[in-house]
Amino acid sequence: MEVPATRLRVMSSHKGKAGEHGWLQIELRGLDLEGVSHLYVDLADLQRIRGKAEEASAIVDAWDQLLGPKEG
């Protein structure tokens, strides 16, 4: 079974544990997995999703710099 990119998400941590390269979440809900023995993920999709996650993180960091340190 090929996993579409819309079902993939790269996260920097899972259950409070940060990974050196992050974590890959594959959304299985709603998929018919009967008889499935293999999952295939296009690594190009993974790289594209990882880039989007890094871009989002950079945007948040930029906003933090603009807004200054948190009070309290």
Secondary structure, 3 states (H helix, E strand, C coil): CECCHHHEEEEEEECCEEEEEEEEEECCCCCCCCCCCCCECCHHHHHHHHHHHHHHHHHHHHHHHHHCCCCC
